[in-house]
Amino acid sequence: MSQGSFILSAFDLNLWCSVLETKFMVDDLAALQAIIDADIDDDPDFIGFYSIDPDELKAINQRFDVGFDPASLNLPEIEVWLERERKGRSLRDVPYLVHTNFELPLMLEGRKKLARFADVLPKTEEAFDRWVEKGLFHKEVFLEPMPASLKPNVIDPDHSAVRDVYYTLKGEEWSIPAMNLLWRAGGGCNEHFERLEGMLFGYEDWQINWWIAHRNEQSGGIGGLPFCCIVDAEGLEWMEVAGFKALPPLADIHVHIYDPDDDIRTAAFLAEDESAVALARFKLSLEMQRKLLDGNTRGPWQINRELIPEINRHLKRQVDVLFRR
């Protein structure tokens, strides 16, 4: 991978967000790695984020003709960061400002009423706490024991509790117990959860509608892994009669994880069986998802015909039909 698209951003330590960004193309990754002294063995494809000092920024501007000048903002506390632009599913591709990483200025402007952080970073909490001390924000902290299912994945053995931190504007304190109740309800992520959460965070209706429609189109719905399987002509006809609300219980199926960023690989599933006429995409409840994975997190999985009705009882939404032929 000798080239790629990169982003330089100026991060304001007072507002705790990026206040200036620019995107530029890199025609030689080795030249960029030499400038920032990145270890090519540890991060050959620039997956990480890199803090850029003034000399490194000057060299990047000169080598790649960027012209990035955060000093022109005349802000007292600025950090410059470099990252590689991710392919697909980027928050920068959304047609409105997503709150992530912009929570503090949006709350100071009154455009955002509530912010929630799980195991918040100390510097983030300090930035918000300054406004609590000034009487503009209200803060509440909730501690919950670490679920047993997550303990094997915890790096720090002393990390025995999940710490949720909430901030609201004064007068909006009611939204904290509402959001906490929503998360404690245990229904898992779905379109209804996403809509209620978005409303409490302060997103507009059209923004919430776009986000849900986008997630439905890209990955088949909100929450959990998207799965797919091929169907033959008889199976497709059965699904049409069922209103695309179930998978056809007519034969065994092979289930794969659906990757919305790899259409070539996904479409290739159709070539595995000459009788296949379409690809069905679906999402499952967390309970059935865990049962299906059963230690095999990569797939594929073979589902016997007799088990398909049970799979259907755990579908989270309609079945989407992709790549018809």
N, C-alpha and C positions, 0 to 999 in steps of 0.2 A: 504494500500500500504506500505508493510514493507521493500521493497528494491527497488533499482533503480541504474541507471548509472549516474554518476556525472562527471563534468569537472572542474578542477582547471586551471586558466589561470593567467599569469603574464602580466600585462598591462603596457607598457612603456609610461609615460606621455610626453616624448619628441617626440617619433615617433607616438604617439596617436594610438596605436594598441597593440594587444597581440603579445608577442614575444616568449612565451613558454606556452604550454598546455599539460595536461595529463588527461586521462579518467580513472576512477576507479569505481568499484562496491561497493555499500553500502548495507550491509546485515541487517542493523538495522537503520531505519530513526530516531528513537527516540535518538539513541546514537549520530548521527550527529547533531540533533537539540540541544542536550544538550551541545555540544562543541561550537556551534556558537550562542547559546542563542536565537534561533529563536522561535517566538511565534507560537506554534502549532495550536492555534485557528485561527490566521490570515493567515497562509500559511502552512497547514498540508501536502501539496504535493510538497512543494518547487518549486513553480512557479516563484518566484522572483529571483533576483541576490543578492548575499551577499558579502560584503567586508570582507576579512579575514585578521586578524592581525597576527603577528608572533607567538604568543602563540597558537592561534587557528590552524594555519597551522601545528605547531609542534604536536598538539594533533591529528589532522586528519592524519598526516603521521604515527603516532604511532598506532592509533586505526585501520586504514584501510590499513596499509602497502603500502602507496602510493609512498614515496620517491621523492616528488616534492621539488626541490631546486632552486628557482629563484635567490637566492643570488649568485649562482655560475656564473651568467651572468655578475656580477660586473657592473651593470647599476645603475646610480645615483637615478633615480626616477621611482620606480616600485610600482604598486598596485596589490594585489592578489585578484581575484574574484572567487566565487563558483557559479555554476549553475547546474541545473538538465538537462541532455540531453533530448531534445525533440524527441518524436517519429515521424518519417516521416518528409518530407519536410525540412530537416535540410540543411543549406548551407554547412555544413561540409561533406555532402554526394555527393556534386558536384565534378566531376573529374578534376577540375581546381580551382585555387584560385579566389573566388568571391571577388570583390573589397570592398564589405561592411565591414567596420571597418578596412580596410587596405589602405584607400585612400591616406593618407599622405605618407607612405613609398613608395608606388607604384609610386606616382608622383615624389618623390625625385629621384627614380631610372629611371624615364623617361618612365616607362612601361604604365603609365596612363597619359592621356593628359588633362582630364577634370574631375572635381568633382562638384556635385550639391547637395545642402542641402536645405531642406524646413524647415523654423523655426529652424535653427541650434542651438544647445546647446552652451552657452557662452564659455565653456572650449574648445570645438571643434574648434570654430571660433578663439579663441586665439592661439591655436596650429598652425593653418594654417596661421594666420596673421603674425606670426613670420617670415615666409618665404616670405611673401609679402614685409615686411619691408627690407628683405635682397636682394630684387630684383629678386628672382627666380620665384615667382608666380605672376600672374595677378588676380585681384579680381573685381567682379561686383555684385551689389545688386539690386534686383528688388522687389518693393512693389506693391502688388495687393490687392484691397479691398476684404474682406472676403465674399465669396459667401453666399447669403441669406440662401441657403439650409444647410449650415454648422453652421450657427450662433446658432441654438438651442443646438448644441452639444459642444459648446465652454465652457470650465470651467471658464476661465477668461473673464468677460464681457468687459474688456478693450481691449481684443484681437480683433481688428477690421480689421487687414490686414494680408495677407500671405506674409512672407518675404523669398524670394529665394536668396541664396548666391551661387555664382559660383566662382570657382578657375580654372585657367589654367596655364600651363607652359608658360613662355614668348615665343612669336612666335606662340602660338596656340589660340590667342584671338578670332579668327574668329568662333571658335566652340561654344562660348557662345551665340551669337545671333542665331546660327543655332539650338542649343538645346532649347533656349527660344521660338523660332518660332514653333518648334515641339510640345512643351507643350501647347502653345497658340492656336494651330490649332483646338483643341477641338474634334479630331476624336476619342478619347478614346484609351485605350490600345488594341492593336491587334498585329498580327505577324509582320506587316510592321513597326508599331511604335517601337516594341521591337528591331527589327533589326537595324533601324536607330539609336535608342538610344544607343544600344550596341556598334555600330561602333564609335559613338562620344565619348563614355566613354573609348574606347581603347581596347575592347575585340577582340580577334581573330575570324575569320570567323567560324572555327570549334567549338569554344566555343559558339558562338551565335546559330549555327545550333543545337548543343546538347541541349541548354537550351530550344529552341522553341519546339524541338521534345519531350523533357522530359515533358514540360508543356502540350503539346497536349495529351501525353499518360496518364499523371497523372490526369489531371482535364479537359481535353477536350478543351484546348486552353488558350490563353493569355487573362487576364482581366475578371473581373466579376465573379459572382457565377456560378458554374456548376449545371445544373439541369438534372433530369432524369425522365423517365416514362416507364411503361411497354407497350409492343405491342404484339398483337396476330399474328397468322400465316399470316392472310390477310394483316395486317398492315406491317409486315416485308417484305412480297413480294412487297407491294406497294413502300416501301422505296428502295428496291433493284432496282426496275425499275427506280426510280427517282434518282438513283446514290447516295443515302444517303445524298441528299441535302435538304431534307424537312421531316417534321413529317407527318404521314398519317392522312388526314382529313376525316377519316372514322367513328370515334366514339369519344365520350368525353374521355379526358385523365386526369389522376391524376398526378400532377407534384410534385416531391420531390427535395430537395437540395441534390446533390450528394456529398458524403464524400469519397474522395480517400483513407482515412485511416481506413475505416470501411467496408471492403468487405462483412463481414457477414451480417450486417444490409442491405447493398445495395442488396445483392443477395436475401435476404428475401423478397424484394418487389415482386419477381417473384411468391412467394408462396401465395400472396394475391389474385391471380386470376388463376384458373386452365387453362384458355385459353391462358395465357401469355406464350410466347416462347422466349422472349429476353427483355433486358433492353436497352433503347435508352438514350444516354447522349448528351446534347447539351448546347450551350451558346447563350445568347441573348444580343442585344444592351442594353446600359445603359437605354435608353428611355423605352424600353419594359420591362426591368427588374424592373424598378420602378413601372411601371403600373401593372405588375404581382404581385409584393409584396403588394402594396397598404396597408401598415400598418401591414401586416402579414409577419413577417420576418422569421418565422420558417417553415411554410407550414404544410401539403401539400395544394396544390391549385387545384381546379377542373376547367378545361378549356373545355368549350363547343365546340362541333365539329365545329360550325360556326365560332369560333374565331381562329381556328388552322391556316388557311391561313395567318392571320395577324401575328401570332407568326412566321410563316415561313419566312415572309418578313424581320424579324428582327434577323434571325439566323446569328451568327458571322462566322461560318465555317460549315463544314460538320457535320452530325449527326453520332456519334460513336455508334456501337452496341456492348453491353457487355452482358456477362452471357447468351449466347444462350443455349437453351435446346431442 
